[in-house]
Amino acid sequence: MFDALCTRSQPPTLWQRLADWIVNARSHRVICIVAGIWILNGFDLALTIMSNEHGMIHEENPIARQVLLMGTPSIALYKIGLVLIGSYPLLRFRSARITEMASMIVLLVYAGLAVRWSTCYEWYYVAFSGSTELLPEHLSSTITMQ
């Protein structure tokens, strides 16, 4: 009886409930992973639009090339449509183990793409500013400015 009085349980905090929600079920984890995929795709969309406006990209995919030529609204609709179509099976079958693994692979691919975009803009900055001051050490040491 004394133990029951001393160990009065506190209601779980919001963070504890959120952590329990994520850990308790595979479907919850897949929902969180798909949300991450959407966030990274938003990043990809913004950088695609900026690159297209600056003339930095040349698209080899003929369908995507036509979409890029139509302008920013068409790029956004195209990208959102593709991600929506790709998200549907992941969310529909979210309780399957293979879906969790596939979602994680897609998330990792888009994380790699985000790193690639970052590197692209670092090189773009060097090419058009003539300065290597803001680049990381490993990149600035490989560039010789004239």
PyMOL commands that set and color helices and strands:
alter all, ss='L'
color gray80, all
select helices_A, chain A and resi 2-6+14-24+26-54+62-70+72-92+97-129+137-140
alter helices_A, ss='H'
color red, helices_A
deselect
rebuild
show_as cartoon
